[in-house]
Amino acid sequence: MQFAPLGRTDIRVSRLCLGTMTFGHQNTEAEAHALLDAAFDAGLNCFDAAEMYPFPSAAESFGFTESHIGTWLARPGNRARAVVATKATGPGPRFEHIRGGDLRFGARQLRAAVEGSLRRLRTDYIDLYQLHWPDRNTNRFGQLGYVHNPAADADMTPLEETLAALDGLVRDGLVRAVGLSNENPWGLMRFLALADQGVGPRPVTVQNPYSLLNRTFEVGMAEVSLREECGLLAYSPLGFGTLTGKYLDGPPAPGTRIHRYPHFQRYLKPAAVAATRDYVALARDHGLDPAQMAIAYALSRPFMTSVIIGATNLDQLANNIAAADLVLSDQVVAGIEAIHDGNSNPAP
């Protein structure tokens, strides 16, 4: 397993990171521990969680993901070797069960969020603390067009205040490094500029979606990421599992993510299904596993710090981890680019 630094810090993470949003819904605590053990044994040292997980977030399961990780971290030797990443929930109308819905990124709210995560994770510090989505009116989660609405920003927390709050958490030893998530070029550059002016800690990563079906990060974020040494932590590299090809023919099998959550259609639009079919065929024509091809392509991007893989069973995990050793041929890469040119970003 190869490793990469988080931004300009001395924290090094495995190029594959285990995502944990299924812990507490699709995975029991025992299953979560088995997945963490297997990932650890395979060389992964980075585990990504969030205050709001498991996903979809619900009052009856709130905090289960961090709690399951916490009981695993409490085992002798595990915490010292792990790079633990988690995220503070941003404002939104569906999260009243999280800290009473007081989810702005001010000093009081972020400290409460961190303290809650620390209790559940059973640790004294978080290696990478991320803002799950912006505390302002902007386009995210598949919305491409930005609609300016100053009135919607009336309650937003100034970025200066947020960064100063994060600085307090770092100074108190509760957080080692900070990152952003679901961010855009303006937000990333503003945070970086404020940090360079001494307002607070410099973001070391940005966690955004990236897959063969969604390469929008390349449009405006990649240049910032490379020039500013703020690498991507890519989530959904398999497009909610669609790039495995398992949803192409017939209804989703019982127990699969789309079967459990049929309203998540982001990666099942007609253009996305057509592109998926082409990518899966390309992989099979070259004797490759489609999921491994998709992950290997993401890993090959120069702005990539780590690719977050998800798995609900040990076989899926082993298959995804094997992608770390896969080097795609020039012919395969050319085939990927040809498909992308004909059907770009069908699932942003």
N, C-alpha and C positions, 0 to 999 in steps of 0.2 A: 504494500500500500504506500502510495506517495503522499507527501504532506505539503502544505502551503501555509505561509504566514497569514494571520488576520491583519490586513492592512500593513501598517508600519510597526506593529507590535512584535514581541517575541513569542506570541501565542501561535502555535502551529497546529493545524487541524488536518485530519485525513481528507483526501480529495473526494471521498464519499462520506456523507453525514447521514445518520439514521433519523428520519422524521418519525414522530411519535403521536401524531394526532388521532390514531386509531386506538390508543391505549385508553381503556375505560368504556369504549363502545364496542368495537369489533374485537378487541383483545382484552382478556382478563389480566389480572395482575401477574399471575403465573406465566401466561403467554408473553406478556411484556418483558418479564425478566429473562425468559428464554431467548427472545429476540435480541435483547441487549447483550446477553452473554455471547451469543453467536456473532453479533457484529463486533464486539470487543475482541473475540478470538480471531476474527478475520483481519484485524488491524485498524478498524474504525475507532477513533477516539472522540468523535464529535456527535452529540445528540441534541436535536433541536425540538423544543417544546414551545408552549405558549400558555399564558395564564388562562385563556378561554378554552383550552382543549380539555376533553376530546371534542372533535368536530363532527357534526354540527354541535354548537355549544347549547347546553340546556341546564336548567337549574339543578335537576336531579343528578347530573353527572359532572357538574362543575368542579374542576380541580383534580379529577381522577388521574389525568395524564401525569401531571407533576408529582402527585402522590405516589403513583406506581414507580416512577423514576426514582423518587426519594427513597423508597424502601430498598431499591437496588443499590443506590449510591451509598446507603448505610452499611453495606457489606464491606468487610475489611479490604482495603486496597483500591476499591473502585473509584472513590472520589478523586484521589490524587492523580489518577491516570486519565480521567475524563475531562473533556472540554464541554461544559454544559451551557447551552444557549436556550434562552426563553424570551418571551415577548410580552409587553404590556398591551392590554386591550385598548383600542382607541374608541372614541365616542361613536355611538350608534343606537338606534331605537330598540334593538332586540336583545340588549345585554343588561337589563335591569337587575338580573341575578348576580352580576359581577360588581362587587363593591357598591351596591345600591344604585348602579348606573352612573356614578360620578367618575367619568372616564376621560376627562380632559388630561392633557399632559403637563399639568402644573406640578410644583414641588410636592404639595401634599398628596396629590393623587398618585404620582409616580413612586413616592416613598411607601405608600400603603400597598401598591401593587408589588413592589420588590419584596417588602416584608412578608406578604402573603406567599409569594413564590418561594422565598427562602424557607418558610415553615414547611410547605408541602414538599419541597425538594430535600429537606433535612440537611441543609448545607449552610455554611456561613457566607458564601460568596457565589456570584454568578459570573461565569467567564465572559459571556457575550449577552448583553441585555439590549433587546431591540424594541423599537416602537412598531407595533403590528401594522398600523396604517396611519396616514397623516391625520393630524388634528386640524383639518381645514377643509374647505370646499375644493375638491379637485377630482380629476377622473382617475378611477382605479377599478380593479376587478372586472376587466373586460370592457370598460367604457373608454373608447378611444378619443372622442371629441371632448375638449375642455370647454365648459360653458361658464363664463365669468359671472359671478353673482356676489358682489360685495356684501350684500345683506346677510348672506349665509355665513360670512366670516365674523359676524358680530361677536360670537362666543368663542372663537378659536383662541388657543393659547399662543402668544407670540413665540416664535422659534427661539429667541434669545432667552426667554424664561424657561422653556423646555430644556435647552442645552445647559443652562445654569443649574437646573434641577438634577440633571444627569451628572453634572460635575460634582455635586454634593454627594451623590451615591458612590461615585468613584473615590472621592477623597475619604469617605467613611469606610472604604474597603469592602463595600457590599457588592460592587460591580468592578470587573477588571477592564472591560472594553464595551463600547456601545456601537449599535448598528441600527440601520433603518430597514423598513420593509414596505413593500407595495408603494414605493416612492417613485417620483419622476425627476427629470433633470433639474428643474427649478428647485425643488425641495432639497435634493442631494447637494447641489452647488451652494445653496444658502447655508445649510448646516456646516458644510466644509469651510466656507468663507468665514462664518462666525467663529468656528473653532480656531481657524488660523489667526483671527483677531484676538484670541485669548478668552473668548466667552465661556468655553467649556471643552469637553473631550471631542476629539476628531472621530467621526464615524469611521469604522474600519471595514464594514461590509454593508451591502444592501441585499435584502432577500426579496427577490421578485420572481415571478413565473418565467420559466424558460424551457422550451421543448421544441421539437420539430414542428409542432402545430402553432407555436407562439414564440417567434423570435423578435418581438417588438423591442426587447431590450437593446438590440443592435442599432436601433434607429437613433436614439438620442442619449441613451445611458452608457453605451459601451465606451465611447470616447471619454466621458467623465470618469468612468470606472478605471480605465487604464492610465489616464494622465494623472489622476489623483490617488492612485493606489488604494482604491476602495472596491474590492472585488465582489463579484456576485456569488451569493448563496442561492442556487437555483432550486425553486420548489416546483412541483408537478412536472418533472422531466418526462413522465410517461402520460401526461394529460389525463389524470384521474384513472390511469390504467388502460386508457383506450389504445395507446401505441403498442400494447402487447398483441393487439389483434383479437382479443377475446370477446369483444362486443360487435364484431363485424357481421357475424352470421347468426341469426336467431336471437331470441330474447336473452337477457343477461341471466347467467346461472344464479341460483339461490345462494345468498351469502356474499356475492360480489358487491362492490361499492355502489355500482349503478342500480343493482337490484334493491339494495337497502335504501338508497337515496335517489329515486328516479327523477326528482325535480332538478337535479344537477345536470344540466344539458349543455354546459359551456363547451365541451369537447365533442358534442354529438350533433352539431349542426351539419347540414348536408355537405358543405364544402370541407368541413373537418373530417367527416367520414370518408369522403372521396380521397383526401390527402392521406389519411391513415391507411386506407386500402393500398395506395401506391407505395407508401413507406414500408408496409409489411411485406408486400410483394418484392420490393427491392431487397430487403433483408433475406428473404427466403431464397431468392434467385442466387444470392451469394453465400448461401449456407450459414447465415447468421440468425441468431435469435433476435426478433424485432425489438424487444425491450433492451437487450444489451447494445444493439446498434444505436438506439436513441440515447441511451445514457452515455455511451462512448463518444458520440458526437458532441454532446453537451460538455463533457470533460475536455474535449480538444479545443474549446474556445479560449482565446488568450486572456479574456477578462474573468474567467471562472476561478473562484477560490475553492468551492466545494459544491457538489451536486447532492441535494437532499433526496434520498431514496426512501420510499415507504414500502412496508411489507406487513402482511397480516399472518404469514406463516413462514416457517424456516426455509421451505423450498423456494418461495418467492425471494426471500432475502439472499439466499446463496446465489440464485440466478442473477440478481441485480448486482451483487458484489463482484461477480465474475467479469462484469463490464469494465472494471478498473484495469484489467490486463489486456483489453481489446484495443488494437490499433486498426483503424479503418483504412482500407486501401484507397488509393487515389480514385479508382473506379467507383467505389461505393460513395465516396464524398462527392464526386461529380454527379452521381445519380441523385443524391440528396439535394444538391443545389439545383438540379434540373426540375425536380418536383417542387421545390420551394419557389422557383422562378415562375412556374405555371400556376401556383396556388399558394400565395404567400400569406402567412399568418391567419389561417382560417378560424382559429380559436383564440383570439387575443384576450 
